[in-house]
């Protein structure tokens, strides 16, 4: 494989209720190689699952310095990074911002690669985004739900 080959990642998150049961779905594509990841949680939010999908995808990588395009239907994730909101939140110590635990997990992963986010319309004609949605909703509706500790510990705050 060419060292300059681009990694393509599709992600989606789902929550039944928001907050409620949730899940994420990920599709990673590196040339001819394709990998799918998903997991469900017993109590979480849609934004947390959207962001967690990106984090899990990046945590699955074994190489650093990759050129990556992440496709997501989450304007929350895309705008937070591409419009620079995240870096302002860091400067203000995430004052009055949700999901600090996940953003702090995301930042070092983001810095290891050359990442560009691309928003895609959800539930539309993109087959990979639709596959991620299917993985996320099946995970949310399935058994073996994990505890979203970051959400459940801070749900009252």
C-alpha positions in Angstrom: 0.0 0.0 0.0 1.2 3.5 -0.8 2.3 5.5 2.2 0.4 8.5 1.0 -2.9 6.6 0.6 -5.8 8.2 2.3 -7.8 6.6 5.1 -11.5 7.1 4.7 -13.7 6.9 7.8 -17.5 7.1 8.1 -19.1 7.5 11.5 -22.5 7.8 12.9 -24.1 7.9 16.4 -27.6 7.2 17.6 -29.7 7.7 20.7 -33.1 6.3 21.4 -34.6 9.1 23.4 -31.7 11.5 23.7 -30.9 10.8 26.4 -31.6 7.1 26.1 -30.1 3.9 24.8 -27.4 4.8 22.2 -24.8 3.4 19.9 -22.2 4.2 17.3 -21.2 2.8 14.0 -17.9 3.2 12.1 -16.7 2.1 8.7 -12.9 2.4 8.0 -11.7 2.1 4.4 -8.0 1.8 3.5 -7.8 0.8 -0.1 -9.4 -2.6 -0.4 -9.5 -3.1 3.3 -12.7 -2.4 5.2 -13.4 -2.7 8.9 -16.7 -2.0 10.8 -17.0 -1.2 14.5 -20.0 -0.6 16.7 -21.1 -0.6 20.3 -24.2 0.2 22.3 -24.7 2.1 25.6 -27.5 1.9 28.1 -27.9 5.7 28.7 -26.2 8.4 26.6 -26.9 11.2 24.1 -26.8 11.5 20.3 -23.9 14.0 20.3 -21.9 11.8 22.6 -22.3 8.8 20.3 -21.5 10.9 17.2 -18.2 12.0 18.9 -17.5 8.6 20.4 -17.7 7.0 16.9 -14.9 9.3 15.7 -12.8 8.6 18.8 -13.2 4.8 18.5 -12.3 5.0 14.8 -9.1 7.0 15.6 -8.2 4.7 18.5 -8.4 1.7 16.2 -5.5 3.0 14.1 -2.0 1.5 14.6 -0.1 4.1 12.5 0.4 7.8 13.1 0.6 10.6 10.6 -2.1 9.4 8.3 -4.1 11.6 6.0 -7.7 11.0 6.9 -11.1 12.2 5.8 -13.9 11.6 8.2 -17.4 11.6 6.9 -20.1 12.3 9.4 -23.7 13.6 9.4 -23.0 15.3 12.8 -22.8 19.1 12.3 -21.9 19.2 16.1 -18.7 17.2 15.4 -17.8 18.9 12.0 -18.4 22.4 13.2 -16.7 22.0 16.6 -13.4 21.0 14.8 -13.6 22.7 11.4 -14.8 26.0 12.7 -12.4 26.0 15.6 -14.9 26.0 18.4 -13.1 23.1 20.1 -9.9 25.1 20.5 -11.8 28.0 22.1 -13.5 25.6 24.5 -10.0 24.3 25.5 -8.9 27.9 26.2 -11.9 28.5 28.4 -11.6 25.1 30.2 -14.8 23.9 28.6 -16.8 26.3 30.7 -20.5 25.4 30.3 -19.7 22.9 27.5 -20.9 19.3 27.5 -18.9 16.2 26.6 -15.6 17.5 27.9 -14.4 14.0 28.7 -14.9 12.9 25.1 -13.3 16.0 23.6 -10.3 15.6 25.8 -10.0 12.0 24.6 -10.4 13.2 21.0 -7.7 16.0 21.0 -4.5 13.8 21.3 -5.9 11.4 18.7 -6.7 14.3 16.3 -3.2 15.7 16.7 -1.6 12.4 15.5 -2.9 12.7 12.0 -3.9 15.1 9.2 -7.7 14.9 9.6 -10.3 16.7 7.5 -14.0 16.4 8.4 -16.7 16.3 5.7 -20.3 16.6 6.6 -22.8 14.3 4.7 -26.5 14.5 4.8 -27.8 11.8 7.1 -30.4 9.1 6.0 -29.8 10.1 2.4 -28.1 8.4 -0.6 -24.6 7.8 0.9 -24.4 4.0 1.4 -21.5 4.1 3.9 -23.2 6.7 6.0 -26.4 4.6 5.9 -24.3 1.5 6.9 -23.0 3.4 9.9 -26.5 4.4 10.9 -27.6 0.8 10.7 -24.6 -0.3 12.8 -25.3 2.5 15.4 -29.0 1.8 15.7 -28.5 -2.0 15.8 -26.0 -1.5 18.6 -28.4 0.8 20.5 -31.2 -1.7 20.2 -29.1 -4.8 20.9 -27.9 -6.5 24.1 -24.5 -6.1 25.7 -25.0 -2.4 26.4 -22.1 -0.7 28.1 -22.3 2.1 30.6 -21.4 5.6 29.2 -19.6 6.5 32.5 -18.8 10.0 31.3 -22.5 10.7 30.7 -24.0 8.9 33.7 -21.5 10.5 36.1 -22.2 14.0 34.8 -25.9 13.7 33.9 -27.0 15.8 36.8 -24.6 18.6 36.1 
